[in-house]
Amino acid sequence: MVIIPNMNHPMRLFAVATLIPVGLLAFAALFGGFWVLIAVLYLTVFTTALDRIINIVSPASEFPSGDGLSVILACAHLALMPLVVMALAGGTLTIMGKVGLFFAAGLFFGQVSNANAHELIHRSRRGLHRLGMWVYISMLFGHHTSAHVLVHHRHVATAADPNTSRKGEGFYRYAIRAWLGSFVQGYKAEASRLLRIDRAALHNPYLIYVSGAIVLIALAFWAGGVKAAILYVLLAGHAQTQLLMSDYVQHYGLERTSRDGRPEPVSARHSWNSPHYFSSALMLNATRHSDHHAHPARPYPALTLPDGAPMLPRPLPLMASIALFPPLWRRIMDPRTERWRNA
């Protein structure tokens, strides 16, 4: 393994990892061919290879907030989504080119754009929060803005959290339960919040989440007909699947024990983490999940890997792919999960 110590400009690492696929996907959508192949390889083989051979030792200095890169990535996402949809609906690319572009774009939206939107919805500044919200709405997943902050962070690693996967639960069963459960629980949490602050139900952001999704689907139909609208929904579904895979992997089987009828405080042992460098940079340190749950407002460049935190045996994107095969997933993860539950 190659170790690169004391990087003086940590934001460059995140910028290089995340912005290169933006350019590759744009070229793939516009020109197809070679660019589609390179985009697919970058988000799969190249990322996995760098995770195996490179390790970055970060400096013990003050980290920047990373908000500037987050804004750039969010704007790039909002431009890439319609570009990719129209390329898929158009007649320029070959069938194999469209399949490759669909696959690569879904990976990017579900892994990089999701990680970035997740950062933004945790920001206290209204403009940044709303930008993250619109990234999620563009993936037809706007309710995650409320469900993640108001439900997941409060109830993580308990049965009350629909996004916490249970030991022995396969990904496909989990995905249906998590999608529907987070939609419903997020709505209830927003309704309760409005009741506490004496605001009218019309202020519930779910009205924006749902109407925004309808408007965007209608725009896809207006721009490219039924084909474009269907492809947009399918692409958003692909991205949502990547998001759900991450949640499934990062909390699989880890539970907070009950103390006097209340769950114990959230600690490092309640999230799976990944120490692998390049995929962590690509996903804006979303792989350092324990620290995020301990400090939800902490900017992603400053997230760390706490001592005593459960570690995944392989990089997060690879483990998410393994989760698509439940018997293999359980063979790898159930013994590790059991050790942590009994520790």
N, C-alpha and C positions, 0 to 999 in steps of 0.2 A: 504494500500500500504506500502511495506517495503522500507524505505529510507536508503541507504548506503552512508554515507558522506565521503568526503576527501580521495578518493582512491589515494594511493601514486604511483601506477604504472599503469597509464591509458592504456598503450599499452597491458597490460595483458587482459584487457576487450575485446579489439578487437581481440586479438590472440585466446582467448578461444572461442569466439562466431563464428569466421570464420574458424578456423582450425579443430574443432570437426567434422563439416559436411564433410570435406575433407576425414578424416579417415573413417567416416561412409559410405560414397559413395564408397570408395575403397573396403571396406569389403563387401558392398552390391554387387558390380560388381563381386567380386571374389567368394563369398560364397552364395549370395542370402539369401532367407529365412528371418530369424529374423532380419538380418542387413538391409534389404530393408525396413521393417516396421519401424525400429528405425530411419532410415534416413528420411523417409516421416514424421514421427511424430515430429522429431526435427525441420524440416523446416516449419512446420505448427502449430500443436497444442502446442508444447513446446514453440515456439517463441511467439505465441499469449498469452499464459498463463504468461510467464515472463514479457511481456509488461504490463500486468494488475497488477502484484503484486510487481514489483521492480522498484525503481527509484534511479538513481545514481546522486549524487551531485559531480561534478568534482572539483578538486582543482584549485585555481586561480594561477597556476604556469605555467612555460614554458612547452609547450608540445613538445614531440619528433616529428620528421617529419613523421614517419610511413613508410618510404621507404623500410626498411628491410622486414617488414611483407608483403608489396605489392609485392616485388620480390618473396617471398616464395609462396604467393597465386597465382601469375601468373604462376610460374613454376608448381605448383600443378595442376592448371587448364589445362595446356598443356599436363600433364601426364594423368589426369583423363579423358579428352575428348576421346582419343582413347581407353582407358580401358573400359569406359562405352559403347562405340559404339560396341566394339568386344563382350562384355558381352551380349548386346542386340541382336547381330547377331548370337551368338553361341547357343549351345543347352543345356547348363548347367542349366540355370535358368528356372523356371516354367513360364507359360504365365503371371500369376498374378505378379510374381517377376519382370518380364520384364516391365510390365505396371507401377509398383511402382517405379522401378529404373529410367525409362524414365521420370516419373513425378518429382521425387525428384531431379534428375540430372539437368533437365531443370530449376527447381526453383533455384538451386544453381548457375548454369551458368548465368542465366538471372538476378539474384539479387545480388549475391556476386561477381562473376567474372566480371560482367558488372560494378558494383560499383568500383571494384579495377582497371579495365582497364581504367575507366573514370578518376580515380586519376592519373594514369600513363601518360595518353596522355596530361595532363596538366603540367607535369614536364618539366623543361627546359633542363635537361640532356638528350642527344640524346638516350643513351642506355635505360633509363627508358621509354621514349616516344615510342620507337620502340617496347619494350616489351609489352606495352599496346596495340599498334597497332596490334601485332600478336595475342594477346588474342582475339581482335575483329575479325581479319581475320579468326581465328579458329572457330568463331561462324558465319562465312560467312557474316559478317557485318562490314567489314573493312572500308567502306566509312564513318562510324560514327566517325572515327578518325578525318577526315577533317570537316565533316558537323557540328559536335558538337562544335568544337573550332571556326571555321570560320563563321558559319552561325547562329547556335543557340544562342551563347553568344552575338552576335552582334544584332540580330533581335528578341530576346526573347520577348514574350508578344506583338508581332505585327503580322499583316497578312503576313509579309515577312518571318516569321519563320515557316517552315512546321512542326516543332515539338511542336508548341504551339497549344493546343487543344482549340476549340472554345466552348463557352457556347451553350448547346443544341446539340452539335455534339456527336454522339455515338462513342464508342471505335472502332468498326469494320470499320466504314467509316474513322475514324481518322487514324487507323493503315495503311491502304492502302495509304492514302494521305501522311502521314508522311514518310513512307518507300521510296516511289517513289520520293517525293519532296526533302527529305534530300540527296538522291543519286544524283539527278540532280543538286541541288543547291550547294552541296559540290564540285561536279566536276567543276562547273562554278567558284566557289570561288578559287579553286586551280589553274585553268587556268588563272584567273585574277592575282593571286599572282605571278605566274611564269612570266607573261607578265611584271609586275611591276619591278621585279628583273632581267629581261632579261635572263631568263633561258629557255632552250628548252622544248617543250611539252613532250618530253620523260622523263623528271624528274617528271611528274605528278604522285603522289603516287597511283592514281587510277589503274595504271598499276600493282602495287604490290598487291593492294586489290583484284583485279579481278583474276590475274594470281595465286596469293596465294590460293584463294578459289578453283580454278580449280585444282590446284596441290593437295590440301588436299582431295578433293572429289575423285580424281584419286587414291590417296594413300589408302583411305578407300575401294575403289573398288578392288585394288590390294591385300589388306589384307583380305578382307572378301566377295568379289564379289558384285553383284548388291544389295543384301540385306543390306550389311553393308553401301554401298554408300547411299541408300535410307534412312536408319535409321539415318545416320549422318546428312543428309539434314533436316530430320524431327526434330531431336534433336536440331539442330542449329535454326530451325524455332521456336521451343518451347522457346528457350532462347531469341531469338529476340522479341517474343511476350511479355515476361516479361519486357524487356527493354522498349518497346513501352508503356506498361501499366504504368510504372513508369513515363515516360515523360508525358503521358496523364493526370495522376492524379496530378502531381506536378505543372502543369501550366493551369489547366482547367479553362477557362473563364476569366482569369486575363489579363487585357489589359493595355498597356501604352497609356495615352492620348496624343494627338497631340498638339504641341506648335509651332506655326509658320511653320506648315508643317512638323515638325520633331517630332519624339516620345520623350516624357519626359525621363530623365535618369532612368535606371533600379534601383528599390529600393526594400526594403524588402517586400513590398505589392504585388510584381509581381510573387511570388512563394508560393505554398502551402508547409507547413512544418509539421513535426511530432515530438512531444516531447517524444515519447515512447522509453524507454531505449534499450531493447534487440534487437529489429529489427533495431534500429539505429546503434548499435554496429555491428550487422551482416552485414549491408550494408555500413559499414565504414562512417557513418554519412552523407550518401547521403540524408537522410531525413531532414538535416539542409540546405535546398536548397537555401534559400534567401541569407545566408551568403556566400555560394559558388558562387552565381552569383555576389555578391558584391566584392568578393576576389577570383577569379578563381584559383590562384596559392597557396592559403592557404592550407597547409596540412590538411587532414581530421581530425586528432585528435584535432585540434585547432578550428574547426568550432563551431559556437554558434547558439543559437536561438535568433535573434534580437527582440527587442521590436517592437510591431506593425506589426508583420509578420502574415499572415494568417495561421491558424492551422487546420489540418485535424481532424475530430472527432474521427477517429480510426487510428491504425497503418497503415503505407504505404502499406505493403503487403496485409492487409485485405481490404483496400480501392481499391487496384488494382484488387482484386478478385470481389469486388462489381461492378467495372466498366464493367465487363463482362455481366452485366445485366442492360442495358441502362435505362429502366424505373425506377428501384430502385436507380440507380446512380443519375439520374436527381432529383428524389424526395429528396434525401439527400443533394446533392451538389448545386443545382440551387438556392435555397433560400440563402445559405451562400455566393455563388458567387455574387449574386445580391447585398447583403449587402456590400460586399467589393468594388464592382464596383461603388456604390453610396456613399461610405464613403468619 
